[in-house]
Amino acid sequence: MKKKAIYPGSFDPITTGHVDIIERIAPYFDELVVLVAASSQKSPLFTTEERLNLVSKSLLNLPNVTVDSFDGLTVDYMRRSGSQVIVRGLRAVVDFEYEMTMASMNKKLAPEFETMLIFARPEYYYISSRGIKEIAANNGNLDGLVPKAVESELRKKYQRKG
């Protein structure tokens, strides 16, 4: 049986912290699906299609990583796709309570699946999609915070908004 994991998130936008976690966990699985939330309680800057495209462009060097979107419960996607593990990244202690709650809820809904919590490297603790958008909106320096393809699309988005 192939070892398949899902790394779900809004990825609005994908950051270098996300990419680092994906690169670090990909070798442990035959297939890793970066699952872009199609609908979110957040108001995304990028459409689902734009986020799929940006995530795909950011992960071209990882042959066992695919990108998909889903509107619904992650555990339902996992059942449909034959996945066994949910991967979630933790930036700091503040993320822990939320992620533990989500992992526990997923375990209640689908006891057959496991959640792996992966800690961000210290150099990425402070990077968040929300912070990235604020920096981009104020024409700040995004070097090292997002992949180059993402930086140019952020600049375009905020040029149109400004």
C-alpha positions in Angstrom: 0.0 0.0 0.0 1.3 3.4 -0.9 2.0 5.8 1.9 0.0 8.9 1.1 -0.4 12.1 3.1 -2.4 15.3 2.8 -1.1 18.8 3.8 -4.2 20.9 3.9 -4.4 24.7 4.1 -5.6 27.9 2.6 -2.2 28.7 1.2 -3.2 32.4 0.6 -0.4 32.7 -0.4 2.0 29.8 0.0 5.1 31.0 1.9 8.7 29.8 2.2 7.7 28.3 5.6 5.1 26.1 3.9 7.6 25.1 1.2 10.2 24.2 3.8 7.7 21.9 5.6 6.6 20.3 2.3 10.2 19.7 1.2 11.0 18.1 4.6 8.0 15.8 4.8 7.8 14.7 1.1 10.6 12.1 1.4 8.6 10.2 4.0 5.6 9.5 1.7 5.1 7.9 -1.7 2.7 10.8 -2.4 2.0 14.1 -0.7 -1.0 16.1 -1.7 -1.0 19.8 -0.9 -4.7 20.3 -0.5 -5.8 23.9 -1.1 -9.1 24.8 0.7 -11.5 25.7 -2.0 -13.9 27.5 0.4 -12.7 29.0 3.6 -14.2 31.1 6.4 -11.4 33.5 5.5 -11.6 36.0 2.7 -8.9 34.9 0.3 -6.8 37.3 -1.7 -6.2 34.7 -4.4 -8.9 32.6 -6.0 -8.7 28.8 -5.6 -7.4 28.5 -9.1 -4.7 31.1 -8.5 -3.6 29.4 -5.3 -3.5 26.0 -7.0 -1.3 27.5 -9.7 1.0 29.3 -7.2 1.5 26.2 -5.1 2.2 24.1 -8.2 4.8 26.6 -9.4 6.4 26.6 -6.0 6.8 22.8 -5.8 8.0 21.9 -9.3 11.2 20.3 -7.8 9.2 17.7 -5.8 8.1 14.8 -8.1 6.0 13.0 -5.5 4.0 16.2 -4.5 0.7 16.9 -6.2 -1.7 19.8 -5.7 -5.4 19.6 -5.4 -8.4 21.5 -4.0 -11.4 20.4 -2.1 -14.5 22.0 -0.6 -15.5 20.0 2.4 -14.0 18.0 5.3 -10.4 16.9 4.9 -11.2 13.5 6.2 -13.8 13.1 3.4 -11.1 13.9 0.8 -8.7 11.5 2.5 -11.2 8.6 2.2 -11.8 9.4 -1.4 -8.1 9.7 -2.2 -6.8 6.7 -0.2 -4.7 8.9 2.1 -3.7 7.9 5.6 -2.0 10.9 7.2 -2.8 14.6 7.7 0.3 16.8 8.0 0.0 20.1 9.7 2.8 22.7 10.4 3.3 24.5 13.7 5.1 27.8 13.7 5.0 28.5 17.4 3.3 27.4 20.6 0.4 29.6 19.8 -0.5 27.3 16.9 -0.4 24.2 19.1 -3.8 24.5 20.8 -5.6 25.1 17.5 -3.8 22.2 15.7 -4.4 19.8 18.6 -8.1 20.7 18.6 -8.3 20.0 14.8 -6.3 16.8 15.1 -8.7 15.6 17.9 -11.7 16.5 15.9 -10.4 14.7 12.8 -9.6 11.6 15.0 -13.2 11.6 16.3 -14.5 11.9 12.7 -12.1 9.4 11.2 -10.2 7.3 13.7 -8.4 5.5 10.9 -6.3 8.6 10.1 -3.4 10.1 11.9 -2.2 13.7 12.1 1.5 14.6 12.0 2.4 17.9 13.5 5.7 19.3 12.0 7.4 22.2 13.6 8.6 25.0 11.4 12.3 25.7 11.5 13.1 28.7 13.7 14.0 30.9 10.7 10.4 30.5 9.5 8.4 30.9 12.8 7.4 34.5 12.1 6.2 34.0 8.6 2.4 33.9 8.1 0.3 34.4 5.0 -1.5 37.3 6.8 1.8 39.0 7.5 2.9 38.5 3.9 -0.2 40.2 2.6 0.3 43.2 4.9 3.9 43.5 3.8 2.9 43.3 0.1 0.1 45.8 0.5 2.6 48.3 1.9 5.2 47.5 -0.8 7.6 46.0 1.7 10.5 43.6 1.0 9.3 40.0 0.4 12.7 38.5 -0.3 13.0 35.1 1.3 9.4 35.1 2.6 7.6 33.7 -0.4 8.7 31.9 -3.6 9.5 34.3 -6.5 6.4 33.3 -8.5 4.3 34.3 -5.5 6.1 37.6 -5.0 5.3 38.8 -8.5 1.6 37.8 -8.2 1.3 39.5 -4.9 2.8 42.7 -6.4 0.2 42.5 -9.3 -2.7 42.0 -6.9 -1.8 45.0 -4.8 -1.1 47.2 -7.8 -4.7 46.5 -8.9 -6.0 47.2 -5.4 -4.0 50.4 -4.9 
